[in-house]
Amino acid sequence: PLFIVRPIITIPVFILDHQRVLLSAKNLGTVEELLREASFFRIHKHHLINIDHVRKYVKNDGPYVVMSNGMHLTIARNRKEGFQARFLRL
């Protein structure tokens, strides 16, 4: 998956290779736990991203990431430090 967005009822899972969206009834916290050992990081209460698909990280003016599909996703202020540590390790 490219990234996962948490809506109110179901979670759309965006699949990069097939450009499709799957819906999951699991909450984002559960999905985050399942993917903890993978290349995923929760950058916002609504976004769990695959770090392997981050093409650009903009520290100022946001901060935000640009994903491999061109989408810009905001990083929450309280998650910025954790994201930097994880992203810069790669």
Residue pairs with C-beta under 8 A, 6 or more apart in sequence:
1 13
1 14
1 15
1 16
1 50
2 14
2 15
2 16
2 49
2 50
2 53
2 67
2 68
2 69
3 14
3 47
3 48
3 49
3 50
3 53
3 67
3 71
3 73
4 11
4 12
4 13
4 14
4 24
4 28
4 31
4 40
4 47
4 48
4 49
5 11
5 12
5 14
5 46
5 47
6 27
6 28
6 45
6 46
6 47
6 48
10 23
10 24
10 25
11 23
11 24
11 25
11 26
11 27
11 28
11 31
12 21
12 22
12 23
12 24
13 21
13 22
13 23
13 24
14 20
14 21
14 69
15 21
15 22
16 53
16 68
16 69
24 31
26 34
28 42
28 45
28 46
28 48
31 48
32 40
32 42
32 48
35 48
38 50
39 50
39 51
39 52
40 48
40 49
40 50
40 51
41 48
41 49
41 51
41 82
41 83
41 86
41 87
42 48
42 49
42 79
43 49
43 65
43 73
43 74
43 75
43 76
43 79
43 83
44 73
44 74
44 75
44 76
44 79
45 76
47 73
47 74
49 65
49 67
49 73
51 86
51 87
51 90
53 67
53 68
53 69
54 65
54 66
54 67
54 68
54 87
55 65
55 66
55 67
55 68
56 65
56 66
57 63
57 65
57 66
57 83
57 87
58 64
58 65
58 66
59 84
62 74
62 75
63 74
63 75
63 80
64 72
64 73
64 74
64 75
65 72
65 73
65 75
66 72
67 73
75 83
